[in-house]
């Protein structure tokens, strides 16, 4: 029987400091039937040269490289990768994050056993130098549409969905693209199952999208109002949960 193909989509923008380690974490996977789609989104640093060098040296035809002549934004970069993805499953990996070597194998096995279409895992946080600053960011056993509205616990680099059944899903250019995407998928599946093991190292630095809490709050509000089109009062209701969760995270730091 042919092994299930997993497509990995990784947008790259000025990630020269981290991209080699990120790619290596894919090459180290115990599950080998994958394709890695790297989309350089108009980088001005050495990202392209580093990627091209890795492809030449590894001679790995499972690494696919796309170049945008100018920066189109992370949503368009991920969408470019998704469009050409051939896998039955699609996983996302940001260009500064790292996967444990058994991430794909563990997650695929879990999804097949549980017959789930969307899953996510726990993760750890590391800093710019790779030092672990939070050992475990836990996840719930399951997340529904309504639960996700109160708290987005699905880390992008921990996620994987069944594209064969759900079809390819694309990111809207709205500022918090992944949150909106999960909500869209959960309208169809109603559940994402969480894997309690930390299988991903999520890098936190000043360029991380979640670094600026005020911007994150603004993006969350826009998802409620502009994407989900909730009333003002309904948006306030769900935003209050977001604010409490954000405050708890800040206190725990």
matplotlib code that plots the C-alpha trace (Angstrom):
import matplotlib.pyplot as plt

x = [0.0, 1.3, 2.3, 0.3, 2.0, 2.2, 2.8, 4.6, 4.2, 6.8, 6.8, 10.2, 10.9, 14.3, 14.7, 18.4, 19.3, 16.9, 15.8, 18.7, 17.7, 14.0, 14.7, 17.0, 14.2, 12.1, 15.0, 15.3, 11.7, 11.2, 8.3, 9.8, 6.9, 6.7, 7.3, 8.6, 7.3, 9.4, 8.1, 10.5, 8.4, 10.8, 13.6, 16.4, 18.8, 20.6, 17.5, 17.3, 21.0, 20.8, 17.8, 19.3, 22.6, 20.7, 18.8, 22.0, 23.9, 21.1, 20.1, 16.6, 13.9, 11.2, 12.2, 10.3, 11.3, 9.1, 10.2, 8.0, 9.7, 8.4, 6.9, 3.2, 2.7, 2.6, -1.0, -0.2, 3.0, 1.2, -1.5, 1.2, 2.5, -1.0, -1.9, 0.8, 0.7, 0.1, -0.3, -3.3, -2.5, -1.2, 1.0, 2.4, 5.9, 7.0, 10.5, 11.9, 10.2, 11.5, 9.8, 10.8, 12.0, 8.8, 6.3, 4.9, 4.8, 3.1, 0.6, -0.4, -0.7, -2.9, -5.2, -5.7, -6.4, -8.8, -10.4, -10.0, -9.6, -7.7, -5.2, -2.7, -0.1, 1.4, 4.6, 7.5, 8.8, 12.4, 14.2, 16.3, 19.3, 17.3, 17.1, 13.9, 12.0, 8.7, 8.9, 5.3, 2.4, -0.5, -3.5, -7.0, -8.1, -10.4, -11.3, -14.7, -15.6, -17.2, -14.2, -11.7, -13.6, -12.7, -9.1, -7.0, -4.8, -3.9, -0.3, 0.3, 3.5, 1.7, -1.3, -2.2, -5.4, -6.7, -6.8, -8.0, -11.4, -11.6, -10.1, -7.3, -8.0, -6.6, -5.7, -7.4, -5.3, -6.7, -3.9, -4.6, -4.9, -4.5, -7.2, -9.6, -8.6, -9.2, -12.6, -13.5, -12.4, -14.2, -17.4, -17.1, -15.5, -16.5, -13.5, -9.7, -8.1, -5.1, -2.0, -0.7, 3.0, 5.2, 6.3, 7.2, 9.7, 8.0, 10.6, 9.7, 11.4, 10.6, 9.5, 7.1, 3.4, 2.4, 5.1, 3.0, 0.0, -1.9, -1.7, -2.8, -5.8, -6.7, -6.4, -8.6, -11.3, -11.2, -11.7, -14.9, -16.2, -15.0, -14.6, -17.2, -19.4, -20.5, -22.6, -20.8, -22.2, -21.3, -17.8, -17.4, -18.6, -15.9, -13.2, -13.6, -12.5, -9.6, -8.5, -8.6, -6.6, -4.0, -3.7, -3.2, -0.4, 1.2, 1.1, 2.6, 5.7]
y = [0.0, 3.5, 5.5, 8.6, 11.8, 14.8, 18.3, 20.7, 24.4, 26.9, 30.6, 32.2, 35.9, 37.1, 33.9, 33.4, 33.0, 30.1, 28.5, 25.9, 24.5, 24.5, 22.5, 20.1, 19.3, 18.2, 16.1, 14.4, 13.2, 9.5, 9.6, 10.0, 10.3, 14.1, 17.0, 20.3, 23.4, 26.5, 29.8, 32.7, 35.8, 38.4, 38.0, 40.6, 38.5, 35.3, 33.0, 32.1, 31.3, 29.1, 27.2, 26.7, 25.5, 22.9, 21.6, 21.2, 19.5, 17.2, 16.4, 15.9, 16.1, 16.2, 19.9, 22.3, 25.9, 28.7, 32.3, 35.4, 38.3, 40.7, 40.4, 39.4, 38.6, 35.4, 34.5, 34.6, 32.7, 29.9, 29.9, 29.5, 26.5, 25.0, 25.4, 23.0, 20.7, 17.0, 15.5, 13.9, 15.8, 19.4, 20.6, 24.0, 24.9, 28.4, 29.2, 29.8, 26.9, 23.3, 19.9, 17.0, 14.1, 12.0, 14.9, 13.8, 10.1, 10.6, 13.1, 11.0, 7.9, 9.7, 11.2, 7.9, 6.1, 8.8, 9.4, 13.1, 15.7, 18.4, 18.0, 20.1, 19.3, 20.8, 22.7, 24.3, 27.9, 28.7, 32.0, 33.3, 31.2, 28.0, 28.0, 26.5, 29.2, 27.3, 23.5, 22.8, 24.8, 22.3, 21.8, 20.6, 17.1, 18.6, 22.1, 23.0, 26.0, 27.8, 26.9, 28.2, 31.5, 32.0, 30.9, 30.0, 27.2, 25.7, 26.7, 26.9, 24.8, 22.1, 21.8, 19.3, 18.7, 16.0, 17.8, 14.7, 14.9, 18.6, 19.9, 22.5, 25.4, 28.9, 31.8, 35.1, 38.2, 39.6, 39.8, 36.6, 34.2, 30.9, 31.7, 32.4, 29.3, 27.0, 28.6, 27.9, 24.3, 23.8, 24.9, 21.7, 19.3, 20.9, 19.4, 19.5, 16.9, 17.9, 15.8, 16.4, 15.7, 18.7, 18.0, 21.5, 24.2, 27.5, 30.4, 33.6, 36.8, 40.4, 39.5, 36.9, 37.7, 37.2, 39.4, 42.6, 41.9, 45.0, 44.0, 40.5, 41.9, 44.1, 41.1, 39.0, 41.7, 41.9, 38.2, 38.4, 41.5, 41.3, 37.6, 35.9, 39.0, 38.9, 41.6, 44.1, 42.5, 39.0, 40.1, 41.7, 38.4, 36.3, 39.0, 39.0, 35.4, 36.2, 39.1, 36.9, 34.2, 36.7, 38.2, 34.8, 34.0, 37.4, 36.7, 33.2, 34.6]
z = [0.0, -0.9, 2.1, 2.9, 1.5, 3.8, 2.4, 4.6, 3.8, 5.0, 4.1, 4.3, 4.7, 5.9, 7.9, 7.2, 10.9, 11.4, 8.1, 8.0, 11.4, 10.4, 7.2, 9.1, 11.6, 8.6, 7.1, 10.5, 10.5, 11.2, 8.8, 5.3, 2.9, 2.9, 0.6, 1.9, 0.0, 0.8, -0.4, -0.3, -0.1, -1.4, 1.2, 1.1, 3.3, 2.5, 2.9, -0.8, -1.0, 2.1, 0.8, -2.6, -1.0, 1.2, -1.8, -3.8, -1.0, 0.1, -3.4, -2.0, -4.6, -1.9, -1.2, -3.5, -3.7, -4.9, -5.1, -5.0, -6.7, -4.1, -0.6, -0.8, 2.9, 4.8, 3.8, 0.1, 0.6, 2.4, -0.2, -3.0, -1.2, -0.6, -4.3, -5.5, -2.5, -3.5, -0.1, 1.5, 4.6, 4.9, 7.8, 8.4, 9.7, 10.2, 9.1, 12.6, 14.4, 14.8, 14.8, 17.0, 14.9, 15.4, 15.0, 11.6, 12.5, 15.8, 14.5, 11.4, 13.5, 16.0, 13.3, 11.5, 14.8, 16.0, 12.5, 13.0, 10.2, 12.1, 14.9, 16.9, 19.5, 22.6, 22.2, 24.0, 23.6, 22.8, 22.4, 19.5, 20.6, 20.9, 24.7, 26.2, 28.0, 28.5, 28.7, 27.8, 26.5, 27.0, 24.8, 25.4, 24.5, 21.9, 20.6, 19.0, 17.0, 20.1, 22.3, 19.8, 19.6, 23.3, 23.0, 20.0, 21.3, 17.9, 17.2, 13.5, 13.4, 15.4, 13.0, 10.4, 8.4, 6.1, 2.7, 0.9, 2.8, 3.7, 0.4, 0.3, 2.6, 2.0, 4.2, 4.0, 4.2, 7.4, 9.9, 12.0, 9.1, 11.1, 13.7, 10.8, 9.0, 12.0, 12.6, 8.9, 9.2, 12.5, 10.9, 8.8, 11.3, 14.6, 16.3, 16.4, 18.6, 20.7, 21.2, 24.7, 23.8, 23.1, 19.5, 18.3, 19.4, 18.8, 18.6, 20.4, 19.3, 18.5, 15.0, 16.2, 15.3, 18.9, 20.3, 20.2, 22.4, 21.4, 17.7, 18.6, 20.4, 17.4, 15.0, 17.2, 17.3, 13.5, 13.1, 15.3, 13.5, 9.9, 9.2, 11.5, 11.3, 14.9, 16.4, 18.6, 21.8, 20.6, 19.7, 23.2, 24.8, 23.0, 23.3, 27.1, 27.1, 24.9, 27.2, 30.3, 28.6, 27.4, 30.9, 32.4, 29.9, 30.7, 34.4, 34.0, 32.1]

ax = plt.figure().add_subplot(projection="3d")
ax.plot(x, y, z, "-o")
ax.set_aspect("equal")
plt.show()
